Amino acid sequence: MKVRTETRRTAIVETAAGVFLDLGYEGASMKEVSIRLGGSKATLYGYFSSKEALFIAVVQMYATSSLYNAVADLAADPGISVSLEESLLQFGRSMLKIVMNDSTAIKVYRMVLAESGRSDIGTLFYESGPSQSIEALSTLMSASVENGVLRKSNPRVLAKQFLSLLTSEVDERLFQQDPKPMTLAQIDELVAAAVDMFLWGALPR
């Protein structure tokens, strides 16, 4: 029964993603999702209490799922058993593998950008993924400042600075009509450059 329930939930989220991408966040409705599913609104609300909750599920599936393992790794081992550099490299690779190459994730990001000025979609997106990354990175940065690996600075600011370096190429791809997939070697090179630049500015002098 549980397997069937999870399968149905996944189908709902996949259908909802199509609705959001076709109609935008404001134009999408629970009614339209239920129509495309071929079921009732009551069944849909049995899984998700609101359009906002459904949108968050879409974002988590397509745009921020790549962050969970990376965030979990940082939370479980904030620079204890591996070096700061290796922790940042691992996090960057995990994050960019999907952000760079998943076409649906890119479309979701674009939808968030387009709708954020008209609704709270940007806040919903931020809280469902990026904020968790910042918190996990802040913990890592705090530990690194305390043990002298990084110079004295605000850990949260350091976390945001690193993410900005890491996602600089992502921003460019959001404006490209059909960005070409990147190889793992290209992603590794990009992440290594971001880590090198960050450490060059953040290490004690």
N, C-alpha and C positions, 0 to 999 in steps of 0.2 A: 504493500500500500504506500509506503514511504517513497519507494522508487518512482511509482506512478505520480505521486504528488510532486516530487522534485522535477520530473519530466514535464509535467503540466506547467509548473512555475517557469521553467526555462523557456517553454514555448510562448508563454505570455510575455516574458521579457523580450524575446526575439521579435515577436509581433509588435510590441510597443515601440521597439527601436525603429522599426519601419514607419510607424505612425509619426513618431517625433521627428524623424528625418524628413518625411514627406510634408508634414504640416507645420513643423516648428513647435516649440513648447507651448506657446499660447494657443495655437490652433488645434493642438491635439486634445482629445477628450477620452475619458474612460468608455464612453459609448462607442466611439470609433474603434477603439481597441477590441471591445467585445464583439463588434460586428465582424471585424476581420478574423477574429478567432472562431467565430461561428458559435459562440456560447452566450450566456446571459451576463448582465452586469453584476448580478448577485454573486455569480461564481468568481468573477474578476475581483470584486471587493472582498471575497473570502481570502484572497491571496495578498491584496494590496489595499490599504485603507483609503488611499487618495492618489491623485495624479502625481503629486510630489513624491510619494513613496515609490511609485512605479518608475518615475524618472530616475530617482536615485539608484534603483536596481539596474536600470539600463546603463547608467554611468559606471557603476561598479563592474558590470559585466564587460563592457566594451572599452572603457577609457581609463579605469583605475585598477583593474584586476592585476595588472603587471606590478603594481606597487606593493601589494599585500605581502608577497614573499620577501621582497626587499626590506620592507618595513619590519616584518617579523624577525628577519635575521638581525637587523640592527638592534631591535628591542631585546632580543635574546642574548646578544653578545656585543654590547656597545664598545667595540675597540679593545676587548680584553684579550682574546686569544690570537687575534691577527692585528697587523699594523693598521693605523688610520688610513694610510694610502690604499691598502688592500680592501678595507671596508668600503671606502668610497668607490673604488673601481667595481666591486661586486654590486653595490647598490646601483651605480650608473648603468651597468650592463643590463641588469634586470629591468630597470625602468625603460630604457630606450629601445629594447628589442621589439616591444609591441608599439610603443609610441611612434617609432619611426616607420614601421612597416604595415600596421594594421589599418586598412582603408576605412573601416567602420569607426575605429577610434578617432581617426582624423576628422571624419564627418561629424562625430559627436562634439569634438572640440570646437569645430566651426559653428555648430548650432549654438553652443554655449556662448560663444563670442557674439553671435548675431542677436541673441535674445537677452543677454545680460542687462542691457540698458533699459529693457521694458518690463522686466520681472525679477524675481529673486532666484532665477535659475543659476546665476553665477555663484551665489552663496551656497546653494544646494550642491553644486558641483565641487566647490572648494572644500566644503565640510565632508564630502563623501570620499575624498581622496588626497588632494594636495596638502591639506592641513595635517593629515596623519604623517605624511612624509616629513613635513617640517618639524613635527614634534619628535619623531624618531631621530632625525638628523641633529636636532637641538640637543638631545640626550648624548649623542655621540660627541658632538662638539664640546659640550660641557665637561665630559669626562676627559677629553683631550686637553682642554684648557687647564683643568685641575692637575693633571699629571705632567704639565709643562710641554706637551707635544706642540700645542698651539699657543700663540701669544695671548695675553689677556684681552678678551673681547666678549661682546654679548653673544652667547651661543646661538640664539635665535637669528640674529643678524647673519652670523656665519653660515647657518643652515640655508637661509634664503639666498645668500651670495653664491653658495655652491650650486644650488638648484638653478639659478639664473645662468651660470656658466654652462651647466649640463644641458639646459633646454634651449640654448641659443639657436641651435640648428633646427629644433622643432618649430620655433616661431616662424622661421623662414618657409618651412614646408607647408604650414597652414595656408599660406597665400599662393601656393602653386596649384594649378588645376589638377594635375595628375602626377604627383611626386613619385619618382622611381624608388623602388625598394632599395634599402641599403644592405650590404653584406655584413656578416658578423665582424669581418675584419675592419670594415669602415666604421662600424659602431664602436669597436674596441679603440680605434684610433681617436675617434671623437671624444670618448669618455676619458681616455688617457690625457688628452690635451686639456680637458676641463679640470681634471684632478691636478695636473702639473701647475696650471695657472692659479688654481685656488691655493695650493700649498705654498707656492712662491710668494703669495701675498699674505698668507696667514701664519706661516712658521715664525718662530722667534728670531729676532735679528741679533 
